[in-house]
Amino acid sequence: MKTKETSKGHAELPTPNHAEMAKPRLTSTWNNSRGLTRGRDFLATSTAYKLFWSDILAPCGSSLTMEAVRRSKYECLLFDMDDTLYPMSLGLNFACRKNIEEFMLQQLHIEADEVPRMCLELYKEHGTTMAGLKALGYDFDNDEFHADVHGKLHYESLKPDPVLRNLLISMPQRKIIFTNADKAHATKVLKRLGLEDCFEGVICFETLNPPPRPIHQDDCTTNTTTGVGMDDNYAPLLTTEAKTPIDNAANNNNETESDDASSHLNKQILCKPALEAVKAAIKIANVDTKRTIFFDDSARNIASGKAAGLHTVIVGSSTLVPGADHALSSIHNIKDILPELWEDDEGEHLEQVVQSTTVEAAVLA
């Protein structure tokens, strides 16, 4: 399915592909009453912000879907990906850590006997080893790091998960991935699991850490396609030039900002469990925290999610951790622990939301 650009350079929604429309797809759950269409339309027509929507859906959701979301206690489900949608026992986490250690040894020339300890300590202190290395002043290309760490992984252990797929499709709520991983890795994982069309979008490394770009005077916070303006809190994350919350601290600088300042920004990584990262994801997805559940396998990420006002579920543990409202030993147990996801606010069962006439829109990254 192809897209074309308007005279203003924005990608238009593609012409419907009737062969694709015949396939069962998850219905869009944008709720016009809360302005979610406004945020989604901006994202779907702007290439400025590095938001990787895995399978954007055109705003043609059925009234059944929107009514089900309005009746549900929750409107959005925010999922971590690695070790949450699949078990840690598959070994990708361990293989990833070994690749990071190899990168530290071969590319950064860190002493071999220091690498394992340093790798673990930086992960604990900064959320990811990559963020810790940047904070210490190590200079390396983000894409090259991800190519080494994730590009060398063997994904054969990830198999299609029809049980999880059916669970996700049966939920009427919006579903969004929020991961520290890069776009390429997220794409491979979701495809291997057979879940690439089960989520409205993916907030990944590139979303929160776009390359530094100059800030132009003609920046605005209006959707030039729809003419709808963004509210003040939403605008800093969704402007015509990509900016992260870190970039906002430098908004007073002009296009000739010094190389030192640019280098400083480039060495800061925004990622979970930083509260700022969670708050940024909340704004990007434009969700009501009181009606959103955050699923993650990390106790630190769960604590940050709770601090941001989200309902929280620790995955991969049967024991509650600080800040967690529920505990799931496996994501497959979600219906046993959270049956209210399939019920309205009066306890009545909500209809399964599957529609075969949803139009798939362009993938933006």
C-alpha positions in Angstrom: 0.0 0.0 0.0 1.6 3.3 -1.1 1.3 6.8 0.3 1.7 10.1 -1.4 2.7 13.5 -0.1 0.6 16.7 0.0 2.0 20.1 -1.2 3.1 20.7 2.4 5.1 17.5 2.5 2.8 15.5 4.8 2.1 11.8 4.1 -1.6 11.3 3.2 -3.4 8.2 4.2 -3.1 5.6 1.5 -5.8 4.4 -0.9 -7.6 1.4 0.7 -6.3 -2.0 -0.6 -9.4 -4.1 -0.8 -7.4 -7.3 -0.6 -5.9 -6.2 2.6 -9.2 -5.0 3.9 -10.5 -8.6 3.6 -8.1 -9.7 6.3 -9.4 -9.6 10.0 -7.7 -6.7 11.7 -8.0 -5.0 15.0 -10.3 -2.0 14.9 -9.0 1.4 15.7 -10.1 2.6 19.1 -9.6 6.3 18.9 -12.1 8.1 21.1 -13.2 11.4 19.6 -14.7 12.5 22.9 -11.2 12.7 24.5 -9.4 14.2 21.5 -7.4 11.1 20.8 -8.1 11.4 17.1 -6.5 14.8 17.2 -3.2 13.4 18.5 -3.3 10.4 16.2 -4.0 12.5 13.1 -1.0 14.7 13.8 1.2 11.7 14.2 -0.1 10.0 11.1 0.5 13.1 8.9 3.8 14.3 10.3 7.2 12.7 9.7 8.9 15.0 12.2 8.7 13.0 15.4 10.4 9.6 15.6 7.3 7.7 16.6 7.3 4.2 15.2 3.7 3.2 14.7 3.8 -0.5 14.0 0.4 -0.7 12.3 -1.4 2.7 12.1 -5.0 2.3 11.5 -7.1 4.9 9.7 -9.8 6.5 11.9 -12.6 4.3 10.6 -13.2 2.3 13.8 -16.7 1.0 14.3 -19.1 2.6 16.8 -19.0 -0.8 18.5 -15.3 -0.4 19.3 -15.5 3.1 20.6 -18.6 2.3 22.6 -16.8 -0.7 24.2 -13.9 1.5 25.2 -16.1 4.2 26.7 -17.9 1.5 28.7 -14.7 -0.1 29.9 -12.9 0.9 33.1 -9.6 1.2 31.0 -9.0 2.9 27.7 -5.4 2.0 27.0 -2.9 -0.8 27.7 0.8 0.1 27.6 3.1 -2.9 27.2 6.8 -3.4 27.5 8.1 -5.9 24.9 11.2 -7.9 25.8 10.7 -10.4 28.6 7.1 -9.2 28.9 5.4 -10.4 25.7 7.6 -13.5 25.8 9.4 -15.2 28.8 13.0 -14.4 29.9 13.7 -18.1 29.8 13.9 -17.9 26.0 17.4 -16.5 26.5 17.4 -13.3 24.4 18.1 -11.2 27.5 21.3 -13.2 28.2 22.4 -13.1 24.6 21.8 -9.4 24.4 24.0 -8.8 27.5 26.8 -10.9 26.0 26.7 -8.8 22.9 26.8 -5.6 24.9 29.9 -6.9 26.8 31.5 -7.8 23.4 30.8 -4.3 22.1 32.4 -2.7 25.3 35.4 -4.9 24.8 36.0 -4.6 21.1 34.6 -1.2 20.2 35.2 0.8 23.4 38.4 -1.0 24.4 37.3 -1.4 28.1 39.5 -3.8 30.1 38.1 -7.4 29.8 38.1 -7.9 33.6 36.0 -4.7 34.1 33.4 -5.3 31.4 30.9 -7.7 33.2 30.9 -5.7 36.4 30.6 -2.4 34.6 27.9 -3.7 32.3 25.7 -4.7 35.2 26.4 -1.6 37.4 25.6 0.8 34.5 22.4 -1.1 33.8 21.3 -0.8 37.4 22.2 2.8 37.7 21.0 4.2 34.4 18.3 1.8 33.2 20.3 0.5 30.2 24.1 -0.1 29.9 24.0 2.1 26.8 22.6 5.0 28.7 25.3 4.5 31.4 28.1 4.4 28.8 26.9 7.6 27.3 26.7 9.3 30.7 30.3 8.3 31.4 31.3 10.1 28.2 31.9 7.1 25.8 31.3 8.4 22.3 29.7 5.9 19.8 27.0 5.8 17.2 23.6 4.7 18.5 22.7 2.8 15.4 26.1 1.0 15.4 25.5 0.0 19.0 22.1 -1.4 18.2 23.4 -3.2 15.1 26.0 -4.9 17.2 23.8 -5.7 20.2 20.5 -6.6 18.6 21.6 -7.2 15.0 23.6 -10.2 16.0 20.8 -11.9 18.0 19.4 -15.2 16.9 15.6 -14.8 16.9 14.8 -18.4 16.2 13.7 -19.0 19.8 10.8 -16.6 19.3 7.8 -18.4 17.8 4.3 -17.2 16.8 2.1 -16.9 19.9 -1.6 -17.5 18.8 -2.8 -17.6 22.4 -1.4 -14.1 23.2 -2.5 -12.8 19.8 -6.1 -13.9 20.4 -6.0 -12.3 23.9 -4.8 -9.0 22.5 -7.3 -9.0 19.6 -10.2 -9.6 22.0 -9.4 -6.6 24.1 -11.3 -3.5 23.1 -8.7 -1.1 24.6 -6.0 0.8 22.7 -2.7 -1.2 22.9 0.7 0.4 22.6 4.3 -0.9 23.0 6.7 1.1 25.1 10.2 -0.3 24.9 13.8 0.8 25.4 14.7 -1.2 22.3 15.4 0.2 18.9 12.9 0.1 16.0 14.6 -2.7 14.1 14.6 -5.0 17.1 11.0 -4.2 17.9 10.0 -5.0 14.4 11.7 -8.4 14.4 10.4 -9.4 17.8 6.7 -8.5 17.0 6.9 -10.2 13.6 8.4 -13.4 15.1 5.7 -13.5 17.7 3.0 -12.9 15.1 1.9 -9.7 16.9 2.9 -7.0 14.4 -0.7 -5.9 13.8 -1.9 -6.2 17.3 -0.7 -2.8 18.5 -1.7 0.7 17.6 1.9 1.9 17.8 5.3 1.4 19.2 7.2 3.9 21.3 10.9 2.9 21.1 14.4 4.2 21.4 14.2 6.4 18.3 10.9 7.9 19.6 12.5 9.3 22.8 16.0 9.8 21.3 15.8 11.3 17.8 19.0 12.7 16.3 19.6 16.3 17.3 18.2 18.7 14.8 18.2 22.5 14.4 15.2 24.4 15.7 13.6 26.6 13.0 11.7 29.9 13.6 8.7 28.6 11.7 8.2 25.7 14.2 4.5 25.5 15.1 2.2 23.3 17.0 -0.6 23.2 14.5 -1.6 20.2 12.3 -1.4 21.8 8.9 -3.4 19.1 7.4 -6.4 19.2 9.7 -5.9 22.7 11.1 -6.2 21.3 14.7 -3.9 22.9 17.3 -2.2 20.9 20.0 -2.5 21.8 23.6 0.5 23.3 25.4 1.5 20.1 27.3 1.4 18.0 24.1 3.2 20.5 21.8 6.8 20.1 23.0 6.8 16.4 22.0 5.0 16.9 18.7 6.4 19.8 16.7 7.5 20.2 13.1 11.1 19.6 14.2 11.8 16.5 16.3 12.5 17.4 20.0 12.8 15.2 23.1 12.2 16.4 26.6 16.0 16.7 26.8 15.9 18.9 23.7 13.4 21.2 25.4 16.1 22.4 27.8 18.0 23.8 24.7 15.0 25.5 23.0 16.5 28.9 23.5 19.5 28.0 21.4 19.6 28.9 17.7 20.7 26.8 14.7 24.3 27.7 15.4 24.4 26.1 18.8 27.9 24.9 19.6 29.3 21.5 18.8 29.8 21.0 22.6 26.1 21.5 23.4 25.1 19.2 20.6 27.5 16.6 21.8 26.2 16.9 25.3 22.6 16.3 24.2 23.7 13.4 22.1 25.3 11.7 25.1 22.1 11.7 27.1 19.8 8.8 26.7 16.1 9.0 27.7 14.8 5.6 28.7 12.9 3.6 31.3 13.0 3.6 34.3 13.5 7.4 34.2 10.2 9.1 35.2 10.7 11.6 32.4 10.7 8.8 29.9 7.4 7.4 31.2 5.8 10.9 31.3 7.0 11.4 27.7 5.4 8.2 26.5 2.2 9.2 28.2 2.1 12.5 26.4 3.1 10.9 23.0 0.3 8.3 23.3 -2.1 10.9 24.7 -3.6 8.7 27.3 -5.5 9.2 30.5 -3.3 7.7 33.2 -6.3 6.9 35.4 -7.6 4.7 32.6 -4.3 3.2 31.4 -2.5 0.0 32.6 1.3 -0.4 32.2 2.7 -3.9 31.9 6.5 -4.5 32.5 8.8 -7.1 33.8 11.1 -4.6 35.5 10.4 -3.6 39.1 12.1 -0.3 38.6 10.0 0.5 35.5 6.8 -0.5 37.4 7.7 2.0 40.2 8.2 4.7 37.7 4.9 3.9 36.0 3.1 4.1 39.3 4.8 7.4 40.1 3.5 8.7 36.8 0.0 7.8 37.8 -0.5 4.6 35.8 -2.1 1.4 36.9 0.6 -1.2 36.9 1.2 -4.9 36.4 4.5 -6.7 37.0 5.0 -9.5 34.5 7.1 -12.6 35.0 6.5 -12.7 38.8 3.7 -14.0 40.9 4.8 -11.7 43.7 3.9 -8.0 43.9 6.7 -5.5 43.8 6.6 -1.9 45.1 4.2 0.1 43.0 2.6 -2.9 41.3 -1.2 -3.3 41.5 -1.1 -6.8 40.0 1.4 -9.6 39.4 1.4 -11.9 36.4 3.6 -14.9 36.3 3.0 -15.0 32.5 1.3 -12.6 30.1 -0.9 -15.5 29.2 -2.6 -15.2 32.6 -3.9 -11.7 31.9 -7.5 -12.8 31.6 -7.4 -14.6 35.0 -5.9 -11.6 36.8 -7.6 -8.8 35.0 -11.1 -10.0 33.8 -12.3 -6.4 33.9 -10.5 -5.7 30.7 -13.3 -7.7 29.0 -16.1 -6.1 31.1 -17.8 -2.7 31.3 -17.9 -0.6 34.4 -21.0 -2.5 35.5 -19.4 -6.0 35.1 -21.1 -6.8 31.9 -19.1 -8.7 29.2 -17.9 -6.5 26.4 -18.2 -7.8 22.8 -15.0 -9.0 21.1 -13.8 -6.3 18.8 -12.6 -7.7 15.5 -13.5 -6.1 12.1 -12.5 -7.0 8.6 -12.9 -3.6 7.0 -10.3 -1.6 8.8 -8.1 0.5 6.5 -4.4 0.2 7.2 -2.5 3.5 7.1 1.1 4.4 6.5 4.0 3.2 8.7 6.0 6.2 9.9 9.4 6.2 11.6 
